[in-house]
Amino acid sequence: MITLRISLVMSVIILLVGAVVYGAVLVAQRADAERETQWGIEHNTIDSPPVCVWMTVERDGVVTHTPGMPAGLPVTSSMTAVRDGAPAMLERVTRGGQHYTVRTARRGSLVVQAAYGERFQRADRRHLLLAFGAAESLGLLLVAVASGRIARRAMTPLTEALERQRRFVADASHELRTPLTQLHTRAQLLARRCGTAAPDQLSADIQRLVTGTRQLGDVIDDLLLSAQLSRSPRSREPVDLAALAAEAVAAEDARALSVGVAVHLRCGPGRHVVTGTASALRRVIAALLDNALGHTPPGGEVTVTVHAPVSGTVTLSVRDTGVGFAPQDAERLFERFARGATGQGRRFGLGLALAREVIEAHRGRITARGRPGEGALFTVELPAARTGAASVGTGSGRRLGVSRR
């Protein structure tokens, strides 16, 4: 619609410009014709008329004219009127399909008529109209292309905002439906058992209810993070990726112990500082670690490695010895709400999709490799912070060589 309106406006502008130019040319041509006929009346004879002018002279009733006079000329009625005392006459006539500017006047005792042929003037005007038509068509094409691009560029922020809104609603409805249903069901069971169930059973039901609320809070955190990533970039600061990894490993101590999985942290030499948002990167590491623990059976291992293999890049990898996944699913794992076929972790939903969004917002990349029954490896590559960056922010000190079982 915007493209159509801009095209219409430009078309009207070009038409107006063309009309003004055509009018100016028409007035100039008519002035030329009148000037040529006037000069012919005053100075020329039938033997030396101006270009495109045919002269007719009546002397004492004898009429002579320029050789090759077109059919229909001279205009005898005008010559008769002037001979009988009428004032000089200027008219435009059509004879044999041709148009002429005709001036008739007295020159002493002579009655003189000069007829100017407009054939070449009309041909020039036709060429001018063709040129304006071609310019109009080309102009409209260029305007349509340019306005289309401008309109798309102008509409991009609105389109992205609407897309974010739709995606957020879809995310919220999809992710909240299951935990809310579980919470509602557990609350109903708890209400029915009040007063009849044993205290131990009630305590277990309440604990499950508390666990459900925590899981619901995790889902809401993911949704809010997704919305924040879609807005303008947040403030960035130097972040120690190794310290964040140590925090994540320490936070999973209890869970790793309960499921019988060993968690190791290995850090290579050098600086592991990147520029970004500490809270967002912390959630990426937490999501990857949660995913690894959920897909590693008892007795397995999860290894978190932070190192700088090449200058200007910091790499974090999370390797597990769990159920793995088919190689063809490596890219699908990062799609929103993609579901894995095995495991109890969050290798589905928003976790890995949000991890990719965070990493890409930090100008990095995340990849996955795995084979069924041979575990999985998730690798994050981020640009290293410039040397000398001040105030590295993580919230805790770096912890190297940590092993959790």
N, C-alpha and C positions, 0 to 999 in steps of 0.2 A: 504494500500500500504506500509506504514512504517512497519507494522507487518510482511508482506510478505518478505520485504527486510531483516529485522533483522533475520527472520527465515532462509532465504537462506544463509546469512552470517554465522550464527551459525551452520547450517548444513554442510557447506563447512569446517568450522573449525573442527567439530567433525570427519568428514570424513578424513581430513588430519591427525588428531591425531590418528585415528584408523589405517590409512595406515602405519604410522610410527611405531606404536606398533606392527602391524601384521608383517611388514618387519623385525623388530628387533627379534620377536619370531621365524620367519622362518629362519633367519640367525643363531640364537642360536641353533635351532633344527638340522639344517644341520651340524653345527659344532659338536654337540653331536654325531650325527650319524657317522661322519667321525672319531671322536676320539674313539668311541667304536669299530669300525671296525679296526682301526689301532692297538688298544690295543689287540684285538682278534688275529690279524695276528701275532703280536709279542709274545704273551704270552699264548694264550689259545689253548686248544685241543677240539676235537669234544665232549669230555665228560663234559667239564666245560666252555661252552661259556658264554659271558655276556648276560644279559637280552635282549630279542628280537633279538639276533644274532644267526644265524645258520652257523656252521663251516663246511667247506669241505677241506679235505686234500688228496693230491695225492702223494703216495710214490711208486716209481718204477713202475708206471703204474697202481697201485691199488688205487682206489678212495673210501674213507670212509667219512661219513658225520654225522652230529648230527641227532639223531632219531627225526622223525616227520618233516623232511625237507619238506617245502611247494612245491606244484607242480610247475614245471618250474625252480626250482633251483637244482643244481648250474648252473651258466652261463658257460657252457662248452667251448664256444668259447674264453672267456677270459682266462680260465685256459690253453687252448691249446696255446694261444698266449704267455702267460708268460712262459710256459714250453719250448717254442721254442726260448726264449731269449728276448721277449719283456719286457719293463720296467713295474714296478708295475702300475696297472690300478685302477681307481676310477670312478664308473659310477652309474647312477640311472636307474633302469629298472622297468618294470611293468610285473608282472606275475600273471595270474589268477585274474586280477582286483585289485591286491595289489601292493603297491609300495615299492621298496627296494633300499637301498644304498649298493652297492656291491664294495668291495675292493679285488683285487687279486694281490698277490705278492709271491716272493720266501722267504722261511725261511730255509736257508741252502740248503739241497737237496730236500726239500719239496716244493710243490706248494700249497699254502694255499689260500682259499677264505672265506671271512667273509661277510655274507649278513645280513644287519640290516633292520628289518621290520618297516616301517613308519606308521603302522596302528594307534598306539596310538598318535603319533605326529599329524597326520592328524585329529584325533578325537579332540585333544586339540585345533587345529586351527579352526575346525568347531564350537566348543563351544565358542571360542573367538569371532568368527564372529557373532554368535547368541547374545552374550553378547553386542557386539558393536551395533548390530541392535536394541536390546532392549533399550540400552542407547541412541541411536540416536532418536528413536521414543519418548522416555520419555523426552529427552532433547528438542526436537522440540515442544512437547506439552507444557512443562514448559516455553520455550522461547516465544511461541506464546501467552500464557496467560500473562507472564510478560511484553513482548513488547507491547501487546495490551493495558495493563493498563498504561504503560509508555507513549505510543503514545497518549492515550486519555488524560492523565494528561498534556502532552506537548501541545496538541491541544486545551485544554480547554480555555486558554486565547484568542487564535485566534477565536475559535468558539463563545465565549462570545462577543468578539469585533464585529464580523460579525452580531451576533444576536442583539446587541445594535444598530448597524448601521441600520439594517432592521427595527427594532422597532421604531427607531427615525424617519426614513423616513415615515413609516406607520402612526405614531402619527402626524407628521407634516402635511401630506397630508389629514388625516382625520379631524384634528382639525382646520386647516386653511381654508379648502374648504368653509365652511358655512360663517364665518365672512368676508372672502375676496369677496365672491359672494354678500353678503349684502352691503359691502362698495362700490363695483363696481356699483351695482344697484342704491344706494343712490347718488353716484357721477354723474351717468348718469341723474337721475331725476333732480338733482341740476343744471346740465349744461343746461338742456332743459328749466328750469324755469327761468333762469337768464334773466332779462330784461322784463319778463312778469308777474312773480308772485309778490305778495305783500311782503313788507319787513318782516312782521311777519311770513309769510309762509316760506320765505327763511331762516330766523333765526331759525325756528323750524327744517328745513331740515339740516342746518349746525350743530345744536346741536345733532341731531341724528347721523350725520356723525362723530362728535367728540366722542360720546358715543361708536360708532362702533369701532373707532380706539383704545379706551381704552380697550374694550373687546378683541380686537385683541392682544393688548399688554399683557393682562392677559394670553391669550393662549400661546404666545411666552414665557412668564415667566415660565409657567408650563412645556413647552417643554425643556427649558434650565435647569430647576431644575431636570427634569427626566434624562437628559444627565449627569448632575453633580453627581447624585446619583449613576450612573453606573460606574463612575470612582473611583479612589482610595479615601478612606475616607478623608473628609475635616478636618481641624483643629477643635478640640473640646475644649470647655471651660465651666466653670460653668454658667448655665443659670437659671434665676428665672422664673419658669413657670407661677407663679401667676402674675408677672409683664407683661409678654407677653400676658396673657389673658386679663389683664386690658387694654393694648394697643389695642387689637383687639376689645374689647367691645366699647371703646371710638371711634375707627375708624368707627364703624357702627352706630354711633348716628343718623346721618342724614337719613340714609336708614331706620333704625328701626322706626324713627318718621314718615317718609313718608308712610310706609306700615302699620302703626298702630300696631306694635308689641313691647311688652315690653321685654327688655333684662336685665337680672340680672347677677351679678357676685358674687359668694360666695367663700370665702377662709377659709379653716380650719386652726387650729393652727399648729405651727411648721414651719420648713423649707420646701420650695417647690423648691429646687434647684436640677437640673439635669445636667449631663454633655453632651454637644452636641453643635450643630451649631444653634445659635439664629435665623438666618434668615430662616433656613429650618423649625424650630419648629414654628416660627411666621406664616409661610404660612400654616402649618397644622391647627393651630387654626383658621386662617382666612377662610380656606376652610370649616371647620366644621361649623363655624358660618354662613358663606354665605349659606351653604346647609340648615341649620336650618331656616334661615330667608326666604329662597325661598320656603320652604314647610310649612310655618306657616301662616294661614290666619289672616286678621286684627282682633285685639282683643286677639290674642294668646300671649304666652309667650315663651321666650327662656332663659334657665338658664345655665350659665357656672359655673362649680364648680371645684375648685382646692383643693385637700387635700392629706394627707399622711395617708391612712388607716392602713398600716402596715409598720414596720421599713424597710427601704431600698427601698421603692417604693413611687413614686409620681403619683397621678392619676388626670387626667383632664377629665371631662365629659361635654358634650353639650346635653342638653335635650330640646326638643321642644314639643309644644302641637298641632302640625300640622297634616298633612294628614297621616303620618306614612307609613308603608310598610308591606307587607306580611312577616311573619317570615322566610319563605323559601328563601326570597330574601336577607337575611342579609349578606351572604357571597358574593353573586353576585354583590352587590353594590360596592365592592372594585375592581372589574375587570375593565380593561381598556375599556372605551367606553360603559360600561353597562348603560342602560337607565332606568329611573324610569317611572312609568305609570302616576304619578301625580306630581303637584308642578311646580314651576318656577325656582327653584334653580339648582345647579350643582350636583344633585344626579345622575350624569352620566359623561361621558367624562373622563378626566384625574384627576379631583380634588381629589376624594376619593382614587383612585388608587395611586396617588402620595403621599397622606397622609400616606397610609400604607407603601409605600417604605421608606419614611422618618423615620417613627417610627421603622420599622424593622432595618433600618440602625443604629438606636440609641439603638438597643438591647431591644426594647420594643414591645408592641403589641397593636392593636386597634381592638375593637369589636363594633358591632352594634346590637341593639335590637329594635323592634317596632312591632306595630299591626295596621292594617288599621283603620284610624280614631282616634287613641289613641296616636299619636305622635311617636317620635323616640328618642333613647338614644345612643349616640356614646361615647365610653369610651376609653381613652388612658392611658396605664400604662407604666411608664418609670423607670429605675433604678435611685435611688436618688444618688446625688453626695456625695462623702466622706465628712464627717464633717470637717470643717476647710478649705474647698476649697476657694481659694482667688479670688478676682475680678469677682464677679457675673456680667455677661453681659446681659443686656436687652435693654439698650438705654433709659430707663425711670424708674422712681420709682414705687414701688408697690402701687396698688390702691385697697383697700379692701372695700367690701360691696357696690359696685357700682350698681346702678339701672338706666337703660336707657329706655325711653319710646318714 
